[in-house]
């Protein structure tokens, strides 16, 4: 029997609020109160800087950030700096990896949670979703995230010939539940990428589904397809819910410590 995964399509949620949701949900999952959860949402204009990131990778001044209403958050996921904003699908899979079989062994046959296998599978979920709509999505050796392959005949060793369409960065909590996740560019305002050095890669060029597909598929069709691929990849039974299992009415003023 497949384990359940609660899916919540949350609409637009401030970054700090979604972060507190992840913390609360992660505790409930670790305690076995609820099954795995996938949050699907979008954020207002936001830059986040991961554990390997640097403030120097934000190009815009504070005045420019304020003018464009961009908030900046230091976060505990892997990776460097990235952008979240309207027109982007952000997915936060909160999964108990060991229970789902993401385990490898090290010397002495000690079981270890295999986060690399999880991230690889998450990349493939996005790749298969995009390919079903005709996008030439793929992974790229040595680089995280999902990429659009260069034109035939281009030098594949040159990063400027590639376009990145989705970013991925996760954290595994001390209790074995994943946090953070992926950001897939559907039709965001691409100018906001000019304010950062994406992923800390000076030659990284970002793209969106709107730039490579015409007409752009309906958002709901994309999300439905993504859920099909997510279910297949992780062996979960999708259960869509209309509200989270706790009161969210007081969360709007939460700030990240």
RAHUQUI-V411188 format. One record per backbone hydrogen bond with DSSP energy under -1.0 kcal/mol. CO is the residue of the C=O (numbers start at 0). NH is the residue of the N-H. Records with the same first field share a line. If there is no record, write none. Layout:
CO = NH + NH
This chain:
2 = 236
4 = 238
5 = 37
6 = 240
7 = 9 + 39
10 = 41
13 = 17
14 = 18
15 = 19
16 = 20
17 = 21
18 = 22
19 = 23
20 = 24
21 = 25
22 = 26
23 = 27
24 = 28
25 = 29
26 = 30
27 = 32 + 33
28 = 31
35 = 5
36 = 93
37 = 7
38 = 91
39 = 9
40 = 89
41 = 12
44 = 70
45 = 83
46 = 72
47 = 81
48 = 74
49 = 52
53 = 56
54 = 57
56 = 196
60 = 64
61 = 65
62 = 66
63 = 67
64 = 69
70 = 46
72 = 48
76 = 50
78 = 51
79 = 49
80 = 198
81 = 47
83 = 45
84 = 87
86 = 185 + 186
88 = 183
89 = 40
90 = 181
91 = 38
93 = 36
94 = 96 + 177
95 = 99
96 = 101
97 = 100
100 = 102
101 = 113
103 = 111
105 = 108
109 = 105
111 = 103
112 = 114
113 = 117
114 = 118
115 = 119
116 = 120
117 = 121
118 = 122
119 = 123
120 = 124
121 = 125
122 = 126
123 = 127
124 = 128
125 = 129
126 = 130
127 = 131
129 = 132 + 134
130 = 133
134 = 136
135 = 148
137 = 146
139 = 142
145 = 164 + 165
146 = 137
147 = 162
150 = 153
154 = 157
157 = 160
158 = 161
162 = 147
163 = 206
164 = 184
165 = 145
166 = 182
168 = 180
169 = 77
170 = 178
172 = 175
175 = 96
176 = 172
178 = 170
180 = 168
181 = 90
182 = 166
183 = 88
184 = 208
185 = 209
187 = 189
188 = 191
189 = 192
190 = 193
191 = 194
192 = 195
194 = 58 + 59
196 = 199
197 = 200
200 = 203
204 = 163
208 = 212
217 = 221
218 = 222
219 = 223
220 = 224
221 = 225
222 = 226
223 = 227
224 = 228
225 = 229
226 = 230
227 = 231
228 = 232
229 = 233
230 = 234 + 235
236 = 4
238 = 6
247 = 250
250 = 253
